[in-house]
Amino acid sequence: MAAKSINSTVVSFTSSLVNQ
């Protein structure tokens, strides 16, 4: 469960960087 939560955070963070 924790790993999935962390993964979601990483995906959101990466998407934010790519969007910029």
FENHU-V946957 format. One line per field, one symbol per residue. phi: phi as a letter, one per 40 degrees, with the letter a starting at -180 (. if undefined). A space follows every 10 residues. Layout:
phi->???
//
This chain:
phi->.ccccccccc cccccccccc
//
